[in-house]
């Protein structure tokens, strides 16, 4: 259901970015990039005291005509950004949350691999499979 | 009994079957019948299978079996006609047996006539092809549970009833073995892996490969002709041995899975277990991720591949490996090194549950191999330590050993060559030290937790011309001037002034003396480039040191030099540090041995940490490079598109 899924590292470079290969992939990349500003805004708005209570799920970051962008931040400031087709109105917030949860779990599994160095691009096939399963419903 | 029934049921000729023929035919019939009818539940009475009249072999498997006999189709038609199946419309046991006998006759070159089967004939030969009934239950894709039971049960039946026929099988086997390929690897399935398993049985291993034959393409020349009869005695012997084995179920599972390259043989399993124990003494606990990473990195596979292998084998994704996960990972690495492409998913034979079930006895075998674990790679014994780095490097050399049956000779050589590449690197370091004690030192120095024996060896190594420092230690505080006088002549002249004075005093100032000195040296050394340090320390050593102590220092430092060349600057720095450390040593030789020990352990720890950090650094730098490239590519793309898109 997602059109584009991206995992951004703490330093705001992409660890993993994947979009449906339909058209204008770069547009999605750009959207993800611009949404990082919104993510930072939301994180900083919480304030230091609220860090513990801060929700990981950030919700809708950025609606455009065609797409909606959702965000999710882990405690290690790794950001997950998901671009969803606006026409897909059947998608509820809970579903987005569950998708992010799945993403987070897969990311944790990737981190558990001792051969994965944090900050590497994510090349795990299991992660790929999981992301594909999330995206495949669009096509 | 079948004979009589045969005589009764059909109008076929009275059939005289020898014992082996009986076994063979009944087995084949049971297979075809079972495969057709979908098989019974787990553990049906065999008698019903064999009992004539209750079961009929379906046309499908029978046809496949006949085709596997490699006879021309018209012959097969003739046989079918003759045996009476066409007439009665089904393949009852009599018809089946007659058909088989006719096949044997045809294969022997006799014309297909009823008279032919009256004489003694060899067993019919069937190419173990995919279509063969035997294969059907080997292939998990086609197989369903009940079918799986069939080979196991039939062989079990055979084992119960045919134990006395072992002799016959023995006599048959010699004819098979020359035709069989040597006990080749599990994945050597082009060949008669049947006979491979068979010969393995003969050699007394408990390895079961009933399934491998399905891999063979149809129409294999030479060997396959022996497989037919070879299969049966194999199966029976297999079942015999199986019946002696403790595990029935995993053996049954063995027959399910055709994944030869992914099945772990017994010897491989032992090897892996020993490796596990070298990393983690308790077989039931975990190997942590970093430990496993260091170990597997020595296999010289690329990091992405290792990462993928880890992903496959760490089933519970906890960042640690249990024994079964470790064996699976090791096996995958071994397979990869031997050229096998990594599978998409963890093969069923490598699943942790399967491995645990298949080799529960490995737990108590571990006890047996307790004594072996030291001697497994001989180097372990020589080192007398749990030195993972060196031994695991040597173990990589041992990779070819258990996988000898996994690869062809070429692959083995390739593997050995890759392994030998890794070896000379360490060997060169060792030879560079050029002294036995130095070789002992160079490696253990990187281990911070070596036993005291190594430290003593190191001490002895450091002062080869002087008497062993141990007595000195005992007399460090004592004022036995006699011993001091004994040591005096060999001690450096500069130190002689220090020694006669009460030995009790120097130990006190010595730690303060050596430590500040050492720290200063440490800092200075660390700040300098390793190459400079290399030059500086010899000069330092030329300072009022006696020749004997400085020689080992210099020599000690040379390996440090070479380790720097092999990208371990930290180690070199550490070596320089240790060289600097040793500088004050002669001055307080007798009294500071204890402090020296402490310092050296600290040095070792630092060196180890340095090595790890250096490695991490190089990896990070590589990643940084990649990221830079990506970023540049993306920026270029953006630049190109900017004039086009309207932002």
Interface residues (C-beta under 8 A of the other chain):
Chain A: X13 X26 X29 X108 X109 X112 X113 X114 X115 X116 X117 X119 X120 X121 X123 X124 X125 X126
Chain B: X289 X290 X292 X293 X296 X303 X304 X306 X307 X308 X310 X311 X314 X317 X318 X319 X344 X619 X620 X623 X626 X627 X631 X634 X637 X638 X641
